[in-house]
C-alpha cells in the first residue's frame, strides 16, 4: 500500500493506492496515528483496488479519533468494489462519502 499525504485548501488529503486488507491495515493505522485529530482530513480512495474488514476497521478507528478530537474525516472516490463493501457493511452510515475529491475538500 502506498500512502501520500498532501495539504490542500486547509485540509489534509491522504491518498491511498493498492489493496487495503489485513496486510496493509497496520501500515495505514501507523500513518494515521501521526495525524492531527482536530484537522479536517479527506482520504482519497481513487487507487484502492479492494478493501476488506481490516482496512475498513482502520478507517473506522481513524474516524473515532477524529470525532474525539473535533476533527472531520471525509472519504472520496470509492470505486465499485469498495462501494460494495461499504454497502454490505453499512459503513456509509458512518462516513461522509463524496464522489470526487474537490467536493470533499470544498464542503
Rosetta constraint file for C-alpha pairs under 8 A:
AtomPair CA 1 CA 16 HARMONIC 6.99 0.50
AtomPair CA 1 CA 17 HARMONIC 5.64 0.50
AtomPair CA 1 CA 18 HARMONIC 4.88 0.50
AtomPair CA 1 CA 19 HARMONIC 6.28 0.50
AtomPair CA 1 CA 20 HARMONIC 6.98 0.50
AtomPair CA 1 CA 24 HARMONIC 6.01 0.50
AtomPair CA 1 CA 27 HARMONIC 7.88 0.50
AtomPair CA 2 CA 16 HARMONIC 5.79 0.50
AtomPair CA 2 CA 17 HARMONIC 5.02 0.50
AtomPair CA 2 CA 18 HARMONIC 6.61 0.50
AtomPair CA 3 CA 14 HARMONIC 6.76 0.50
AtomPair CA 3 CA 15 HARMONIC 5.80 0.50
AtomPair CA 3 CA 16 HARMONIC 4.86 0.50
AtomPair CA 3 CA 17 HARMONIC 6.59 0.50
AtomPair CA 3 CA 28 HARMONIC 7.64 0.50
AtomPair CA 4 CA 14 HARMONIC 5.71 0.50
AtomPair CA 4 CA 15 HARMONIC 5.16 0.50
AtomPair CA 4 CA 16 HARMONIC 6.64 0.50
AtomPair CA 5 CA 12 HARMONIC 6.89 0.50
AtomPair CA 5 CA 13 HARMONIC 5.65 0.50
AtomPair CA 5 CA 14 HARMONIC 4.45 0.50
AtomPair CA 5 CA 15 HARMONIC 6.30 0.50
AtomPair CA 6 CA 12 HARMONIC 5.89 0.50
AtomPair CA 6 CA 13 HARMONIC 5.23 0.50
AtomPair CA 6 CA 14 HARMONIC 6.54 0.50
AtomPair CA 7 CA 11 HARMONIC 5.71 0.50
AtomPair CA 7 CA 12 HARMONIC 4.66 0.50
AtomPair CA 7 CA 13 HARMONIC 5.90 0.50
AtomPair CA 8 CA 12 HARMONIC 6.31 0.50
AtomPair CA 8 CA 13 HARMONIC 6.69 0.50
AtomPair CA 8 CA 105 HARMONIC 7.74 0.50
AtomPair CA 9 CA 105 HARMONIC 7.14 0.50
AtomPair CA 10 CA 40 HARMONIC 7.57 0.50
AtomPair CA 11 CA 39 HARMONIC 6.98 0.50
AtomPair CA 11 CA 40 HARMONIC 5.10 0.50
AtomPair CA 11 CA 41 HARMONIC 5.49 0.50
AtomPair CA 11 CA 42 HARMONIC 7.02 0.50
AtomPair CA 11 CA 105 HARMONIC 6.75 0.50
AtomPair CA 12 CA 39 HARMONIC 7.33 0.50
AtomPair CA 12 CA 40 HARMONIC 6.32 0.50
AtomPair CA 12 CA 41 HARMONIC 4.68 0.50
AtomPair CA 12 CA 42 HARMONIC 6.24 0.50
AtomPair CA 13 CA 41 HARMONIC 5.85 0.50
AtomPair CA 13 CA 42 HARMONIC 4.84 0.50
AtomPair CA 13 CA 43 HARMONIC 5.84 0.50
AtomPair CA 13 CA 44 HARMONIC 6.92 0.50
AtomPair CA 14 CA 41 HARMONIC 7.42 0.50
AtomPair CA 14 CA 42 HARMONIC 6.22 0.50
AtomPair CA 14 CA 43 HARMONIC 4.75 0.50
AtomPair CA 14 CA 44 HARMONIC 6.01 0.50
AtomPair CA 15 CA 43 HARMONIC 5.85 0.50
AtomPair CA 15 CA 44 HARMONIC 4.62 0.50
AtomPair CA 15 CA 45 HARMONIC 6.42 0.50
AtomPair CA 15 CA 46 HARMONIC 7.72 0.50
AtomPair CA 15 CA 47 HARMONIC 7.95 0.50
AtomPair CA 16 CA 43 HARMONIC 7.38 0.50
AtomPair CA 16 CA 44 HARMONIC 6.29 0.50
AtomPair CA 16 CA 45 HARMONIC 5.72 0.50
AtomPair CA 16 CA 46 HARMONIC 7.47 0.50
AtomPair CA 16 CA 47 HARMONIC 6.28 0.50
AtomPair CA 16 CA 48 HARMONIC 6.16 0.50
AtomPair CA 17 CA 45 HARMONIC 7.29 0.50
AtomPair CA 17 CA 46 HARMONIC 7.55 0.50
AtomPair CA 17 CA 47 HARMONIC 4.56 0.50
AtomPair CA 17 CA 48 HARMONIC 4.93 0.50
AtomPair CA 17 CA 49 HARMONIC 7.57 0.50
AtomPair CA 18 CA 47 HARMONIC 6.27 0.50
AtomPair CA 18 CA 48 HARMONIC 4.89 0.50
AtomPair CA 18 CA 49 HARMONIC 5.67 0.50
AtomPair CA 18 CA 50 HARMONIC 7.49 0.50
AtomPair CA 19 CA 24 HARMONIC 7.15 0.50
AtomPair CA 19 CA 48 HARMONIC 5.70 0.50
AtomPair CA 19 CA 49 HARMONIC 5.37 0.50
AtomPair CA 19 CA 50 HARMONIC 5.06 0.50
AtomPair CA 19 CA 51 HARMONIC 6.21 0.50
AtomPair CA 20 CA 24 HARMONIC 5.44 0.50
AtomPair CA 20 CA 25 HARMONIC 6.20 0.50
AtomPair CA 20 CA 48 HARMONIC 6.83 0.50
AtomPair CA 20 CA 49 HARMONIC 7.79 0.50
AtomPair CA 20 CA 50 HARMONIC 6.09 0.50
AtomPair CA 20 CA 51 HARMONIC 4.67 0.50
AtomPair CA 20 CA 52 HARMONIC 6.58 0.50
AtomPair CA 20 CA 54 HARMONIC 7.73 0.50
AtomPair CA 20 CA 55 HARMONIC 4.99 0.50
AtomPair CA 21 CA 25 HARMONIC 5.81 0.50
AtomPair CA 21 CA 50 HARMONIC 7.59 0.50
AtomPair CA 21 CA 51 HARMONIC 5.65 0.50
AtomPair CA 21 CA 52 HARMONIC 5.08 0.50
AtomPair CA 21 CA 53 HARMONIC 7.20 0.50
AtomPair CA 21 CA 54 HARMONIC 5.60 0.50
AtomPair CA 21 CA 55 HARMONIC 4.98 0.50
AtomPair CA 22 CA 26 HARMONIC 7.47 0.50
AtomPair CA 22 CA 52 HARMONIC 7.33 0.50
AtomPair CA 22 CA 53 HARMONIC 7.80 0.50
AtomPair CA 22 CA 54 HARMONIC 5.01 0.50
AtomPair CA 22 CA 55 HARMONIC 6.49 0.50
AtomPair CA 24 CA 28 HARMONIC 6.46 0.50
AtomPair CA 24 CA 55 HARMONIC 7.35 0.50
AtomPair CA 25 CA 29 HARMONIC 6.05 0.50
AtomPair CA 25 CA 54 HARMONIC 6.05 0.50
AtomPair CA 25 CA 55 HARMONIC 5.13 0.50
AtomPair CA 25 CA 58 HARMONIC 6.04 0.50
AtomPair CA 26 CA 30 HARMONIC 6.07 0.50
AtomPair CA 26 CA 58 HARMONIC 7.88 0.50
AtomPair CA 27 CA 31 HARMONIC 6.31 0.50
AtomPair CA 28 CA 32 HARMONIC 6.12 0.50
AtomPair CA 28 CA 58 HARMONIC 7.06 0.50
AtomPair CA 29 CA 33 HARMONIC 6.11 0.50
AtomPair CA 29 CA 58 HARMONIC 5.87 0.50
AtomPair CA 29 CA 62 HARMONIC 7.74 0.50
AtomPair CA 30 CA 34 HARMONIC 7.31 0.50
AtomPair CA 31 CA 35 HARMONIC 7.41 0.50
AtomPair CA 32 CA 62 HARMONIC 6.83 0.50
AtomPair CA 37 CA 65 HARMONIC 6.04 0.50
AtomPair CA 37 CA 66 HARMONIC 4.73 0.50
AtomPair CA 37 CA 67 HARMONIC 7.72 0.50
AtomPair CA 37 CA 68 HARMONIC 7.40 0.50
AtomPair CA 37 CA 69 HARMONIC 4.67 0.50
AtomPair CA 37 CA 70 HARMONIC 6.93 0.50
AtomPair CA 37 CA 71 HARMONIC 5.49 0.50
AtomPair CA 38 CA 66 HARMONIC 6.46 0.50
AtomPair CA 38 CA 69 HARMONIC 4.86 0.50
AtomPair CA 38 CA 70 HARMONIC 5.17 0.50
AtomPair CA 38 CA 71 HARMONIC 3.88 0.50
AtomPair CA 38 CA 72 HARMONIC 7.33 0.50
AtomPair CA 39 CA 66 HARMONIC 7.94 0.50
AtomPair CA 39 CA 70 HARMONIC 7.97 0.50
AtomPair CA 39 CA 71 HARMONIC 4.98 0.50
AtomPair CA 39 CA 72 HARMONIC 6.70 0.50
AtomPair CA 40 CA 71 HARMONIC 5.44 0.50
AtomPair CA 40 CA 72 HARMONIC 4.67 0.50
AtomPair CA 40 CA 73 HARMONIC 6.16 0.50
AtomPair CA 41 CA 71 HARMONIC 7.71 0.50
AtomPair CA 41 CA 72 HARMONIC 6.01 0.50
AtomPair CA 41 CA 73 HARMONIC 4.90 0.50
AtomPair CA 41 CA 74 HARMONIC 6.36 0.50
AtomPair CA 42 CA 73 HARMONIC 5.71 0.50
AtomPair CA 42 CA 74 HARMONIC 4.68 0.50
AtomPair CA 42 CA 75 HARMONIC 5.59 0.50
AtomPair CA 42 CA 76 HARMONIC 7.00 0.50
AtomPair CA 42 CA 101 HARMONIC 7.82 0.50
AtomPair CA 42 CA 104 HARMONIC 6.77 0.50
AtomPair CA 42 CA 105 HARMONIC 6.93 0.50
AtomPair CA 43 CA 73 HARMONIC 7.50 0.50
AtomPair CA 43 CA 74 HARMONIC 6.31 0.50
AtomPair CA 43 CA 75 HARMONIC 4.89 0.50
AtomPair CA 43 CA 76 HARMONIC 6.23 0.50
AtomPair CA 44 CA 75 HARMONIC 6.07 0.50
AtomPair CA 44 CA 76 HARMONIC 4.90 0.50
AtomPair CA 44 CA 77 HARMONIC 6.08 0.50
AtomPair CA 44 CA 78 HARMONIC 7.98 0.50
AtomPair CA 44 CA 101 HARMONIC 6.70 0.50
AtomPair CA 45 CA 75 HARMONIC 7.12 0.50
AtomPair CA 45 CA 76 HARMONIC 5.97 0.50
AtomPair CA 45 CA 77 HARMONIC 5.33 0.50
AtomPair CA 45 CA 78 HARMONIC 5.51 0.50
AtomPair CA 45 CA 79 HARMONIC 7.66 0.50
AtomPair CA 46 CA 76 HARMONIC 7.33 0.50
AtomPair CA 46 CA 77 HARMONIC 4.87 0.50
AtomPair CA 46 CA 78 HARMONIC 6.12 0.50
AtomPair CA 46 CA 79 HARMONIC 6.76 0.50
AtomPair CA 48 CA 78 HARMONIC 7.92 0.50
AtomPair CA 48 CA 79 HARMONIC 7.75 0.50
AtomPair CA 48 CA 82 HARMONIC 7.77 0.50
AtomPair CA 49 CA 79 HARMONIC 7.69 0.50
AtomPair CA 49 CA 81 HARMONIC 7.34 0.50
AtomPair CA 49 CA 82 HARMONIC 7.48 0.50
AtomPair CA 50 CA 81 HARMONIC 6.18 0.50
AtomPair CA 50 CA 82 HARMONIC 5.80 0.50
AtomPair CA 51 CA 55 HARMONIC 5.61 0.50
AtomPair CA 51 CA 56 HARMONIC 6.66 0.50
AtomPair CA 51 CA 81 HARMONIC 7.93 0.50
AtomPair CA 51 CA 82 HARMONIC 5.94 0.50
AtomPair CA 51 CA 85 HARMONIC 7.19 0.50
AtomPair CA 52 CA 56 HARMONIC 6.21 0.50
AtomPair CA 52 CA 85 HARMONIC 7.40 0.50
AtomPair CA 53 CA 57 HARMONIC 5.90 0.50
AtomPair CA 54 CA 58 HARMONIC 6.34 0.50
AtomPair CA 55 CA 59 HARMONIC 6.54 0.50
AtomPair CA 56 CA 60 HARMONIC 6.21 0.50
AtomPair CA 57 CA 61 HARMONIC 6.05 0.50
AtomPair CA 58 CA 62 HARMONIC 6.29 0.50
AtomPair CA 59 CA 63 HARMONIC 6.15 0.50
AtomPair CA 60 CA 64 HARMONIC 6.32 0.50
AtomPair CA 61 CA 65 HARMONIC 6.43 0.50
AtomPair CA 62 CA 66 HARMONIC 6.21 0.50
AtomPair CA 63 CA 67 HARMONIC 6.22 0.50
AtomPair CA 63 CA 72 HARMONIC 7.79 0.50
AtomPair CA 63 CA 73 HARMONIC 6.24 0.50
AtomPair CA 63 CA 95 HARMONIC 7.90 0.50
AtomPair CA 64 CA 68 HARMONIC 6.16 0.50
AtomPair CA 65 CA 69 HARMONIC 6.23 0.50
AtomPair CA 66 CA 70 HARMONIC 6.02 0.50
AtomPair CA 66 CA 71 HARMONIC 4.68 0.50
AtomPair CA 66 CA 72 HARMONIC 5.77 0.50
AtomPair CA 66 CA 73 HARMONIC 6.66 0.50
AtomPair CA 67 CA 71 HARMONIC 5.80 0.50
AtomPair CA 67 CA 72 HARMONIC 6.74 0.50
AtomPair CA 73 CA 95 HARMONIC 7.46 0.50
AtomPair CA 73 CA 96 HARMONIC 7.19 0.50
AtomPair CA 74 CA 95 HARMONIC 6.57 0.50
AtomPair CA 74 CA 96 HARMONIC 5.01 0.50
AtomPair CA 74 CA 97 HARMONIC 5.92 0.50
AtomPair CA 74 CA 98 HARMONIC 7.40 0.50
AtomPair CA 74 CA 104 HARMONIC 6.34 0.50
AtomPair CA 75 CA 95 HARMONIC 7.10 0.50
AtomPair CA 75 CA 96 HARMONIC 6.26 0.50
AtomPair CA 75 CA 97 HARMONIC 4.79 0.50
AtomPair CA 75 CA 98 HARMONIC 6.16 0.50
AtomPair CA 75 CA 104 HARMONIC 7.21 0.50
AtomPair CA 76 CA 97 HARMONIC 5.79 0.50
AtomPair CA 76 CA 98 HARMONIC 4.72 0.50
AtomPair CA 76 CA 99 HARMONIC 5.71 0.50
AtomPair CA 76 CA 100 HARMONIC 5.35 0.50
AtomPair CA 76 CA 101 HARMONIC 5.41 0.50
AtomPair CA 76 CA 104 HARMONIC 6.38 0.50
AtomPair CA 77 CA 98 HARMONIC 6.58 0.50
AtomPair CA 77 CA 99 HARMONIC 5.11 0.50
AtomPair CA 77 CA 100 HARMONIC 5.14 0.50
AtomPair CA 77 CA 101 HARMONIC 6.74 0.50
AtomPair CA 78 CA 82 HARMONIC 5.70 0.50
AtomPair CA 78 CA 83 HARMONIC 5.78 0.50
AtomPair CA 78 CA 99 HARMONIC 7.11 0.50
AtomPair CA 79 CA 83 HARMONIC 6.01 0.50
AtomPair CA 80 CA 84 HARMONIC 6.07 0.50
AtomPair CA 81 CA 85 HARMONIC 6.64 0.50
AtomPair CA 82 CA 86 HARMONIC 6.40 0.50
AtomPair CA 83 CA 87 HARMONIC 6.14 0.50
AtomPair CA 84 CA 88 HARMONIC 6.15 0.50
AtomPair CA 85 CA 89 HARMONIC 6.08 0.50
AtomPair CA 86 CA 90 HARMONIC 5.61 0.50
AtomPair CA 86 CA 91 HARMONIC 4.81 0.50
AtomPair CA 86 CA 92 HARMONIC 5.79 0.50
AtomPair CA 87 CA 91 HARMONIC 6.61 0.50
AtomPair CA 87 CA 92 HARMONIC 6.65 0.50
AtomPair CA 90 CA 94 HARMONIC 7.88 0.50
AtomPair CA 91 CA 95 HARMONIC 6.68 0.50
AtomPair CA 92 CA 96 HARMONIC 7.36 0.50
AtomPair CA 92 CA 97 HARMONIC 7.14 0.50
AtomPair CA 97 CA 104 HARMONIC 7.67 0.50
AtomPair CA 98 CA 103 HARMONIC 6.41 0.50
AtomPair CA 98 CA 104 HARMONIC 5.61 0.50
AtomPair CA 99 CA 103 HARMONIC 7.28 0.50
AtomPair CA 99 CA 104 HARMONIC 7.96 0.50
AtomPair CA 100 CA 104 HARMONIC 6.55 0.50
AtomPair CA 101 CA 105 HARMONIC 6.17 0.50
AtomPair CA 102 CA 106 HARMONIC 5.89 0.50
AtomPair CA 103 CA 107 HARMONIC 6.32 0.50
